[in-house]
Amino acid sequence: MLDIQVVMHGNLRRFLPEGIASTQLQVVEGATVRSVAQRFDALDEIWLSAIDKVVVPMSEPLTRNATIDFFSVLEGG
């Protein structure tokens, strides 16, 4: 198992309990950014993902102690 941290930015916080900004998870070896997004049922809401502050595709495999940041589309008006 890999220990990771997930940070939801902006409106994506609604996918975490009580709207907290981040949470710790354990995922299986070989898990990807996409599999974490799917775990929160947030895949369709995520515009950008990063691991340790580097933008990565959803297919990126995770590493031990990684921090994944998820960002939603910014809207203006």
Phi and psi in degrees as GROMACS dihedral restraints (atoms count N, CA, C in turn):
[ dihedral_restraints ]
;  ai    aj    ak    al  type     phi  dphi    fc
    3     4     5     6     1  -111.5    20    10
    4     5     6     7     1   134.7    20    10
    6     7     8     9     1   -90.1    20    10
    7     8     9    10     1   129.5    20    10
    9    10    11    12     1  -136.6    20    10
   10    11    12    13     1   165.1    20    10
   12    13    14    15     1  -118.3    20    10
   13    14    15    16     1   137.4    20    10
   15    16    17    18     1  -115.5    20    10
   16    17    18    19     1   127.9    20    10
   18    19    20    21     1  -117.4    20    10
   19    20    21    22     1   121.7    20    10
   21    22    23    24     1  -101.6    20    10
   22    23    24    25     1   126.6    20    10
   24    25    26    27     1  -101.4    20    10
   25    26    27    28     1   147.3    20    10
   27    28    29    30     1    58.5    20    10
   28    29    30    31     1  -132.8    20    10
   30    31    32    33     1   -64.5    20    10
   31    32    33    34     1   -16.9    20    10
   33    34    35    36     1   -70.5    20    10
   34    35    36    37     1   -13.7    20    10
   36    37    38    39     1   -59.9    20    10
   37    38    39    40     1   -21.0    20    10
   39    40    41    42     1   -64.2    20    10
   40    41    42    43     1   -15.3    20    10
   42    43    44    45     1   -84.4    20    10
   43    44    45    46     1    -8.4    20    10
   45    46    47    48     1  -104.7    20    10
   46    47    48    49     1   152.9    20    10
   48    49    50    51     1   -56.3    20    10
   49    50    51    52     1   132.5    20    10
   51    52    53    54     1    56.1    20    10
   52    53    54    55     1    23.2    20    10
   54    55    56    57     1    68.9    20    10
   55    56    57    58     1    20.9    20    10
   57    58    59    60     1   -63.9    20    10
   58    59    60    61     1   161.7    20    10
   60    61    62    63     1   -84.8    20    10
   61    62    63    64     1   -31.1    20    10
   63    64    65    66     1  -147.6    20    10
   64    65    66    67     1   162.9    20    10
   66    67    68    69     1  -151.5    20    10
   67    68    69    70     1   155.9    20    10
   69    70    71    72     1   -96.7    20    10
   70    71    72    73     1   140.5    20    10
   72    73    74    75     1  -135.9    20    10
   73    74    75    76     1   160.3    20    10
   75    76    77    78     1  -115.3    20    10
   76    77    78    79     1   132.0    20    10
   78    79    80    81     1  -128.8    20    10
   79    80    81    82     1   160.4    20    10
   81    82    83    84     1   -76.0    20    10
   82    83    84    85     1   154.1    20    10
   84    85    86    87     1   -56.9    20    10
   85    86    87    88     1   138.3    20    10
   87    88    89    90     1    91.4    20    10
   88    89    90    91     1    -4.1    20    10
   90    91    92    93     1   -64.8    20    10
   91    92    93    94     1   152.6    20    10
   93    94    95    96     1  -119.0    20    10
   94    95    96    97     1   170.2    20    10
   96    97    98    99     1   -57.2    20    10
   97    98    99   100     1   -42.5    20    10
   99   100   101   102     1   -58.4    20    10
  100   101   102   103     1   -42.8    20    10
  102   103   104   105     1   -65.5    20    10
  103   104   105   106     1   -32.8    20    10
  105   106   107   108     1   -69.7    20    10
  106   107   108   109     1   -44.7    20    10
  108   109   110   111     1   -59.3    20    10
  109   110   111   112     1   -41.1    20    10
  111   112   113   114     1   -66.1    20    10
  112   113   114   115     1   -34.7    20    10
  114   115   116   117     1   -59.2    20    10
  115   116   117   118     1   -32.9    20    10
  117   118   119   120     1   -93.6    20    10
  118   119   120   121     1     1.1    20    10
  120   121   122   123     1    57.2    20    10
  121   122   123   124     1    38.2    20    10
  123   124   125   126     1  -116.6    20    10
  124   125   126   127     1     5.4    20    10
  126   127   128   129     1   -53.3    20    10
  127   128   129   130     1   -44.2    20    10
  129   130   131   132     1   -72.3    20    10
  130   131   132   133     1   -12.0    20    10
  132   133   134   135     1   -99.9    20    10
  133   134   135   136     1    -9.7    20    10
  135   136   137   138     1   -92.1    20    10
  136   137   138   139     1   128.3    20    10
  138   139   140   141     1   -98.1    20    10
  139   140   141   142     1   -35.2    20    10
  141   142   143   144     1  -145.7    20    10
  142   143   144   145     1   142.1    20    10
  144   145   146   147     1  -130.0    20    10
  145   146   147   148     1   150.0    20    10
  147   148   149   150     1  -142.1    20    10
  148   149   150   151     1   147.3    20    10
  150   151   152   153     1  -117.2    20    10
  151   152   153   154     1   123.0    20    10
  153   154   155   156     1    49.6    20    10
  154   155   156   157     1    44.1    20    10
  156   157   158   159     1    72.6    20    10
  157   158   159   160     1    14.7    20    10
  159   160   161   162     1  -115.1    20    10
  160   161   162   163     1   124.3    20    10
  162   163   164   165     1   -63.2    20    10
  163   164   165   166     1   133.2    20    10
  165   166   167   168     1  -136.3    20    10
  166   167   168   169     1   157.4    20    10
  168   169   170   171     1   -75.3    20    10
  169   170   171   172     1   162.4    20    10
  171   172   173   174     1   -63.2    20    10
  172   173   174   175     1   -20.4    20    10
  174   175   176   177     1   -83.1    20    10
  175   176   177   178     1    -1.4    20    10
  177   178   179   180     1   -64.0    20    10
  178   179   180   181     1   128.5    20    10
  180   181   182   183     1   -72.8    20    10
  181   182   183   184     1   151.1    20    10
  183   184   185   186     1   -91.8    20    10
  184   185   186   187     1   153.7    20    10
  186   187   188   189     1  -122.3    20    10
  187   188   189   190     1   161.8    20    10
  189   190   191   192     1   -58.0    20    10
  190   191   192   193     1   135.9    20    10
  192   193   194   195     1    64.7    20    10
  193   194   195   196     1    20.0    20    10
  195   196   197   198     1   -70.9    20    10
  196   197   198   199     1   150.7    20    10
  198   199   200   201     1  -112.3    20    10
  199   200   201   202     1   120.1    20    10
  201   202   203   204     1  -103.0    20    10
  202   203   204   205     1   126.3    20    10
  204   205   206   207     1  -106.6    20    10
  205   206   207   208     1   131.5    20    10
  207   208   209   210     1  -114.3    20    10
  208   209   210   211     1   133.5    20    10
  210   211   212   213     1  -122.9    20    10
  211   212   213   214     1   141.9    20    10
  213   214   215   216     1   -94.1    20    10
  214   215   216   217     1   169.1    20    10
  216   217   218   219     1   -66.0    20    10
  217   218   219   220     1   134.5    20    10
  219   220   221   222     1   -83.5    20    10
  220   221   222   223     1   134.3    20    10
  222   223   224   225     1  -118.5    20    10
  223   224   225   226     1   146.9    20    10
  225   226   227   228     1  -139.2    20    10
  226   227   228   229     1   175.5    20    10
